[in-house]
Amino acid sequence: MLGSDHAFSLLPLSCPAPRRSAAVIQFHSVTLSYPITGTLALDDVSLQIGKGEFAYLVGHSGAGKSSFMNLVLKRALPTRGEVRVAGQSLKHYKGRRTALLRRRMGTVFQDNLLLSHLNAYDNVAFALRVTGVHGREWPGRVTAALRTVGLEHKKYALPVQLSQGEQQRVAIARAIVSDPPLLLADEPTGNLDPENSREVLKVLQNVNLRGTTVVVATHARDLVESYRHRTLTLRKGKLVRDDPYGGYAL
């Protein structure tokens, strides 16, 4: 559980996490195609992302970043190849098992999808309600999650009373309140100005320091260059570069 003694902290601009051996995500010769449209979303991609890693997934629009995320979440099925999460093949995951898998992942998207009628605290607590966490655990978990993103003091604010950057940080708190071992962030700074984008990146780094594996799909060159982590580059569905020390090369 997120400990209440963990204060929100900002990390230095360059802090690559060490590579870990235990794989959280594995792609084995994965191809994803859509025959009706003739689209080849991913083309024979093989990679693994280890426990505790922070990895960027970069590429131009249509390169395959969202397709990668959808495969990990089992919102799409590979045409060929195999996707494994925490050592388990997703091939035979169905129904309730798939739902449970998704509950063990935190997700953050470009649009924060906060509920406009709920304050920050209740938006974060909503994730605990959905996953069936007992109500007596909510105050401690929600407060710790908001503290992690630096917004404990705004827990009673409605989304309309928060800046876009603060709204996205609440969305991150909602994603981590259940202590998922894996956090997937798909263009989390896409709607933000540079200053708020940096704050969101620092929050994601802080989450990673607590042991969560973090994968960020982005096309924000300045962030990838300033906050160096392993960088996987996709081009037209192919994995063309895997740099453990980061850097944007498109």
PyMOL commands that set and color helices and strands:
alter all, ss='L'
color gray80, all
select helices_A, chain A and resi 65-72+90-92+95-103+120-131+135-148+152-154+159-161+164-176+194-209+221-226
alter helices_A, ss='H'
color red, helices_A
select strands_A, chain A and resi 23-34+39-50+54-58+80-85+88-89+105-109+182-186+213-218+230-235+238-243
alter strands_A, ss='S'
color yellow, strands_A
deselect
rebuild
show_as cartoon
